[in-house]
Amino acid sequence: MLAYDADLELFRDNFKRFMSEHVAPFYEQWEKEVWSLLGENGYLCVDVPEVYGGYGVPTEYSLMLVEESARAGYGALSTAISCHSEIAAPYILHIANEEQKQYWLPKMVSGEVVGAIGMTEPGAGSDLQGMRSSAILNGDHYVLNGSKTFISNGQHADLVVLAAKTDPQARAKGVSLLLVDTHLDGFKKGTNLDKIGLHSQDTSELFFDNVKVPANQLLGSAGQGFAYLMQELPRERTAIAATALGAIRGAIDITTQYVQERQAFGQKIGSFQNTRFVLAQAKIDELATAAFYNQNLALYKQSKLDVETAAALKSFSTDMQMKIIDSLLQLFGGYGYMTEYPISRFFVDARIQRIYGGTNEIMKEIVARGIIGR
């Protein structure tokens, strides 16, 4: 169990005030400027060491921002921050050489550079070994060709941590990671994809036509891309769980308020046994999710979080998120289906959580392999 941290709670309160002032009034008209605001106010990559511009605080400070933005009902903001701070930045911090760290991390902390991760391809989905994007070394640069899809932060990204085949004849051992500047010639962003949820969060296709990526932007060693993905995925999946936990808590918050105000048959709907039992079950499930999440976070901080346990948390927490929010929306009746009620946004934003970061079916396969092998 993580100990109470007064500084963390103060940081949490400051972030909640920031969202009230700078996010709530403009959330539906999401713009790139929010990245500068987040950076200026110190809410990006906060656990990056001070030498690279961050605060160097414990990981839970960074994940708290993901959780609280989801709890406030800003699932798109939670996903955007998570992709930038919890996924892209750790790859650079843990794998990059010193020159790469000094160049990219301060810009990510300030919000000058928006980060994204490029793994999924149109014909491969969760099957990363089926990727076709290639990056062939030619002198002092790689020639990058191919495409990616469903890339979070894709429209605003200035940097993509990109997985590509540097040896197209090999399978997993042929995959490498590159730090790709999105302003390079031949790099094109598709239109912002139209999703059923996360409407304020940009998700795009990316296209590469003979993009010349400097050879010094290879991340780590060639052919080790899959090993690096396995190394960093536990944090990504823990961050997805942070979003799930925040959303669960936020949905409980607004539903509790609603049932104490709304009346039916001459009494507040919060007085009906069904309402009370639904809320009670939601709270019980939230406590279970929080316990599992805190356990994983403690393991991550000790460098003991394995791929199977992180996959189990991702699957459990996002399934719980969908189940709980669906049950709470029911208490709103027809109003729960109306977009003017925030519970509807909690609902549609929850659905993607069981898909990205590896589908929950893939998560179960990972857990099964840890039990009985392939």
C-alpha positions in Angstrom: 0.0 0.0 0.0 1.4 3.4 -0.9 1.9 5.7 2.0 0.0 9.1 2.2 2.0 11.8 0.6 1.1 15.4 1.5 3.1 16.8 -1.4 1.3 14.6 -3.8 -2.1 15.7 -2.5 -1.1 19.4 -2.8 0.0 18.7 -6.4 -3.3 17.0 -7.0 -5.3 20.0 -5.7 -3.2 22.4 -7.9 -3.9 20.3 -11.0 -7.6 20.2 -10.3 -7.7 24.0 -10.0 -5.7 24.1 -13.3 -8.3 22.0 -15.1 -11.2 24.1 -13.7 -9.6 27.2 -15.1 -7.9 26.1 -18.3 -9.6 23.0 -19.4 -13.3 23.0 -18.4 -14.2 26.2 -20.4 -12.6 25.0 -23.6 -12.7 21.2 -23.5 -15.0 20.8 -26.4 -12.8 23.0 -28.6 -9.6 21.2 -27.9 -6.6 23.0 -29.4 -2.8 22.5 -29.4 -2.3 25.4 -27.1 -3.3 23.2 -24.1 0.1 21.5 -24.5 1.9 24.8 -23.9 -0.4 25.5 -20.9 0.3 22.0 -19.4 4.0 22.5 -19.9 4.1 26.1 -18.5 2.2 24.9 -15.4 4.5 21.9 -14.9 2.1 19.1 -15.7 4.0 17.2 -18.4 6.6 14.4 -17.8 6.9 15.4 -14.1 8.9 12.3 -13.1 11.6 13.1 -15.7 14.8 14.0 -13.8 15.6 17.7 -13.2 18.6 17.6 -15.4 16.2 17.2 -18.4 13.7 19.8 -17.1 11.3 17.7 -15.1 10.7 17.6 -11.4 12.2 14.2 -10.8 9.2 13.3 -8.6 8.0 9.7 -8.0 6.0 8.0 -10.7 2.7 8.3 -8.8 2.8 12.1 -9.3 2.8 11.6 -13.1 0.1 8.9 -13.0 -2.1 11.1 -10.7 -2.5 13.6 -13.5 -3.8 10.8 -15.8 -6.2 9.6 -13.1 -7.5 13.1 -12.0 -8.1 14.3 -15.6 -10.2 11.1 -16.2 -12.0 11.6 -12.9 -13.0 15.1 -14.0 -14.6 13.6 -17.1 -11.8 14.6 -19.5 -11.0 11.2 -20.9 -9.5 12.7 -24.0 -7.1 14.8 -21.9 -6.2 11.8 -19.8 -5.4 9.8 -22.9 -3.3 12.6 -24.4 -1.3 13.2 -21.3 -0.8 9.4 -20.8 0.5 8.9 -24.4 2.9 11.8 -24.0 4.1 11.4 -20.4 3.5 7.8 -19.6 4.3 6.1 -23.0 6.5 8.2 -25.3 8.7 10.0 -22.7 9.7 6.8 -20.7 11.0 5.1 -23.9 13.4 8.0 -24.3 14.3 8.3 -20.6 15.0 4.6 -20.3 16.5 3.7 -23.7 17.8 6.8 -25.5 21.5 7.9 -25.4 22.4 11.1 -23.6 22.4 13.2 -26.7 18.8 12.1 -27.6 17.7 12.7 -24.0 19.1 16.2 -23.9 17.5 17.1 -27.2 14.0 15.6 -26.8 13.1 15.5 -23.1 13.3 19.2 -22.2 11.0 20.0 -25.1 8.5 17.3 -24.0 8.5 18.7 -20.5 7.8 22.2 -21.7 5.1 21.1 -24.2 7.1 22.4 -27.2 7.2 18.9 -28.5 4.2 16.6 -28.3 5.0 12.9 -28.2 3.2 9.9 -29.6 3.9 6.1 -30.1 3.7 4.5 -33.5 3.0 0.8 -33.3 -0.4 -0.2 -34.8 -0.7 -0.7 -38.5 -3.9 -1.0 -40.7 -3.4 -4.7 -41.5 -1.9 -5.9 -38.3 -3.8 -4.5 -35.3 -2.6 -6.0 -32.1 -0.3 -8.3 -34.0 2.9 -6.2 -33.8 5.0 -8.9 -35.4 2.9 -8.4 -38.6 4.0 -4.8 -39.1 5.2 -3.9 -42.6 6.6 -0.4 -42.1 10.3 -0.6 -43.0 13.3 1.6 -42.2 16.3 0.6 -44.3 19.7 2.0 -43.4 21.3 3.9 -46.2 24.5 5.6 -45.1 23.9 8.2 -42.4 20.1 7.8 -42.5 17.2 5.3 -42.5 14.7 5.4 -45.4 11.3 5.0 -43.8 8.3 3.7 -45.7 4.8 2.5 -44.6 2.0 3.7 -42.4 0.5 3.5 -38.9 -3.1 3.9 -37.7 -5.0 4.8 -34.6 -2.1 6.9 -33.4 -3.1 8.9 -30.3 -1.8 12.5 -30.4 -1.3 11.8 -34.1 -2.4 15.3 -35.3 -0.4 17.3 -32.8 2.6 15.0 -32.5 6.1 16.5 -33.2 7.9 13.3 -32.3 6.8 9.7 -32.8 8.6 6.8 -31.1 8.1 4.5 -34.1 8.4 0.7 -34.5 9.6 -0.4 -37.9 11.3 -3.3 -39.6 15.0 -2.5 -40.1 15.4 -6.1 -41.2 12.3 -6.9 -43.3 13.3 -10.6 -43.6 13.3 -11.2 -39.9 10.2 -11.2 -37.6 10.4 -9.9 -34.1 14.2 -9.6 -34.3 13.9 -7.4 -37.3 12.0 -4.6 -35.4 13.7 -1.5 -34.2 12.6 1.8 -32.7 13.2 5.2 -34.2 12.7 8.7 -32.9 11.0 10.3 -35.9 10.5 14.1 -36.2 7.1 14.5 -37.8 8.3 17.6 -39.7 10.6 15.6 -41.9 10.0 15.5 -45.7 7.7 12.6 -46.7 6.0 12.3 -43.3 2.3 12.9 -43.7 -0.5 13.0 -41.2 -3.9 11.7 -42.3 -7.2 13.4 -41.2 -8.3 13.3 -37.6 -10.2 10.0 -37.3 -13.8 10.3 -36.3 -14.4 8.2 -33.1 -17.4 7.3 -31.0 -15.6 8.6 -27.9 -12.6 10.7 -27.0 -13.9 13.4 -29.3 -11.5 16.0 -28.1 -8.4 13.8 -28.5 -6.7 13.6 -31.9 -6.2 10.1 -33.4 -4.7 9.8 -36.8 -3.2 7.7 -39.5 0.4 8.4 -40.3 2.1 7.9 -43.7 5.8 7.6 -44.5 7.1 8.1 -48.1 10.9 7.7 -48.2 11.3 9.7 -45.0 15.0 10.2 -44.3 15.4 9.6 -40.6 18.9 10.4 -39.3 20.7 7.2 -38.2 21.5 8.9 -34.9 17.8 8.8 -34.1 17.8 5.0 -33.7 16.5 4.4 -30.2 18.7 1.9 -28.5 20.1 -1.0 -30.6 18.9 -2.2 -34.0 16.7 -5.3 -33.8 15.8 -4.8 -30.2 12.5 -3.1 -30.7 10.4 -5.9 -29.4 12.5 -6.3 -26.3 12.1 -2.6 -25.6 8.3 -2.8 -26.2 8.0 -5.6 -23.6 10.1 -3.5 -21.2 7.9 -0.4 -21.5 4.4 -1.8 -22.0 3.9 -2.5 -18.3 4.0 1.3 -17.6 1.6 2.0 -20.5 -0.9 -0.5 -19.2 -0.6 0.8 -15.7 -1.4 4.3 -17.1 -4.4 2.9 -18.8 -5.5 1.5 -15.5 -5.0 4.9 -13.9 -7.4 6.3 -16.5 -9.9 3.5 -15.7 -9.7 4.2 -12.0 -10.1 7.9 -12.4 -13.1 7.4 -14.7 -14.7 5.0 -12.3 -14.3 7.4 -9.4 -15.6 10.3 -11.5 -18.7 8.4 -12.6 -19.5 7.5 -9.0 -19.1 11.1 -8.0 -21.5 12.5 -10.6 -24.0 9.7 -10.1 -24.0 10.1 -6.4 -24.8 13.8 -6.8 -27.5 13.1 -9.4 -29.5 10.5 -7.4 -29.6 12.8 -4.4 -31.2 15.5 -6.5 -33.4 13.7 -9.0 -36.9 12.6 -7.8 -39.3 9.9 -9.1 -42.6 8.8 -7.6 -42.4 11.5 -5.0 -38.9 10.7 -3.6 -35.3 11.0 -4.4 -34.1 8.1 -6.6 -31.2 7.7 -4.2 -33.7 6.3 -1.6 -34.6 3.3 -3.8 -32.9 0.1 -2.8 -31.8 -0.7 -6.4 -30.1 2.7 -6.6 -28.3 2.1 -3.3 -27.2 -1.4 -4.3 -25.9 -0.2 -7.7 -23.9 2.5 -6.0 -22.7 0.1 -3.3 -21.5 -2.4 -5.9 -19.8 0.3 -7.9 -17.9 1.4 -4.8 -16.9 -2.2 -3.9 -15.6 -2.7 -7.5 -13.8 0.6 -7.3 -12.0 -0.4 -4.1 -10.9 -3.7 -5.7 -9.6 -1.9 -8.8 -7.8 0.6 -6.6 -6.1 -2.1 -4.6 -4.9 -3.9 -7.7 -3.7 -0.7 -9.2 -1.8 0.3 -6.1 -0.2 -3.1 -5.9 1.0 -2.8 -9.5 2.2 0.8 -9.0 4.3 -0.4 -6.0 5.7 -3.2 -8.0 6.6 -0.8 -10.9 8.4 1.5 -8.5 10.5 -1.5 -7.4 11.2 -2.6 -11.0 9.3 -5.8 -10.3 6.2 -5.3 -12.4 6.1 -8.1 -15.0 4.3 -8.2 -18.3 1.7 -10.7 -17.1 0.6 -8.8 -14.0 0.4 -5.5 -16.0 -1.7 -7.2 -18.6 -4.0 -8.6 -15.9 -4.4 -5.1 -14.4 -5.1 -3.6 -17.8 -7.8 -6.2 -18.5 -9.4 -6.1 -15.1 -9.5 -2.3 -14.6 -10.9 -1.5 -18.1 -13.5 -4.3 -17.9 -14.5 -2.8 -14.5 -14.6 0.7 -15.9 -17.0 -0.4 -18.6 -19.2 -2.5 -16.3 -19.4 0.2 -13.6 -20.1 3.1 -15.8 -22.8 1.2 -17.7 -24.6 0.3 -14.5 -24.4 3.9 -13.3 -25.6 5.4 -16.5 -28.8 3.3 -16.1 -29.6 5.3 -13.0 -29.9 8.4 -15.1 -32.6 6.8 -17.2 -33.1 8.5 -20.6 -31.0 11.4 -19.5 -28.0 9.1 -19.4 -28.2 8.8 -23.1 -28.1 12.5 -23.7 -24.8 14.1 -24.5 -25.5 17.1 -22.2 -25.1 14.8 -19.2 -21.4 14.0 -18.5 -22.2 10.3 -17.7 -22.7 9.8 -21.4 -19.2 10.9 -22.1 -17.8 8.7 -19.4 -19.6 5.8 -21.2 -18.4 6.4 -24.7 -14.9 7.2 -23.6 -14.7 3.9 -21.6 -15.1 1.7 -24.7 -11.7 2.3 -26.2 -10.0 1.4 -23.0 -10.6 -2.3 -23.6 -9.0 -2.0 -27.1 -5.9 0.2 -27.1 -2.7 -0.7 -25.3 -3.4 -4.3 -26.5 -7.0 -5.6 -26.6 -8.2 -7.3 -23.4 -8.3 -10.6 -25.4 -4.6 -10.2 -26.0 -4.1 -9.4 -22.3 -5.8 -12.6 -21.3 -3.6 -14.5 -23.7 -0.5 -13.0 -22.1 -1.8 -14.0 -18.7 -2.5 -17.5 -19.9 1.0 -17.9 -21.3 2.3 -17.0 -17.9 0.3 -19.9 -16.4 0.5 -22.7 -19.0 2.9 -21.4 -21.7 2.0 -21.1 -25.4 
